[in-house]
Structures are given as C-alpha cells and as structure tokens.
Amino acid sequence: MKINKKRLIILLILIAVIVVIIIGIVIHNNNNKEDNKKESSSKITLNIFEHDIEKNLRSLAIDFYENFYWPQVTKKGTNKKILENYKKTGIKIDVNNLDSWTSDNDEIVAKLVNGQTNEACDREKTKVIITPEEPYDKDDYRIETIISCGLEEK
C-alpha cells in the first residue's frame, strides 16, 4: 500500500504542477489581450485626432487656394502658366502662412491640436501641399497634408 500512496502523492503533485502551469498560461494570454486592446484603442484615438486635424488643414487649404491664391494668379491672366509650374512639386504652405492671409482662420487654426496631449501643432512643420491639375481652374487641385502635432507613435 505504501507504494500506491507514493504514486498517488506523485500523481497529485504532477496534476497540481500542470494546473499551475495552465493557470499561468491563461493569465499571461489575458494580459497580452488587454495590452493589445489598449494599444488598438490608442491607435484608434490617434487616428480620430489625426483625422480632425487633417480635416481642418484641408479646410484652411481650400480657403487659401480658392479665395486668395487662385484669384491672385488669375488677375495676372497667366494662371495656366504659373499653376503649371507647380504641377509636380505643388505649392507648400505651412500653418503660419495659411493663418496669415485672413483673420477668419484663427478659429480653425486653434483646433490644430493633439487631443490626447493638448500639444498644438508645429506651425512651421504642419503644412499642406496644394498641387494644381489641368485645366487649372479654381477647383482643379489636390491637397496633401503633413501633420506635426505629437501624433507620432512612440
């Protein structure tokens, strides 16, 4: 009988070790899932802030191009030639310049902020590139945004 008791004790110890290992694995996997959820949530939040900033930048760019730049160029009567010069490189304008041509943009510029850190966008590094396209009419252009508001993933 003593041999059976020893086997029983060994078997119970072995089962206990296996249970502890399984519990450890389950806890570890749950922690990883929580970390992934937090990371995913953080990325979604950054994307929302970036989308809002981009929307506001595009609004500034449209206002600038259609209500200031394009009319200035067309006054000279050579808009096609001037705009054609920018079809490859685009017209690069930072927030300082987008804000300077009219005071109506102050409210939009104030919204160019990282919503997580309340860090204002860098007014020189945050910019738009407006690329005129043929036939170079008032609404023939593309807008690309460059955002520098501390939204880069760390």
Secondary structure, 3 states (H helix, E strand, C coil): CHHHHHHHHHHHHHHHHHHHHHHHHHHHHHHHHHHHHHHHHHHHHHHHHHHHHHHHHHHHHHHHHHHHHHHHHHHCCCHHHHHHCCCCCCEEEEHHHHHHCCHHHHHHHHCCECCCCCCECCCCCCEEEEEECCCCCCCCEEEEEECCCCCCCC
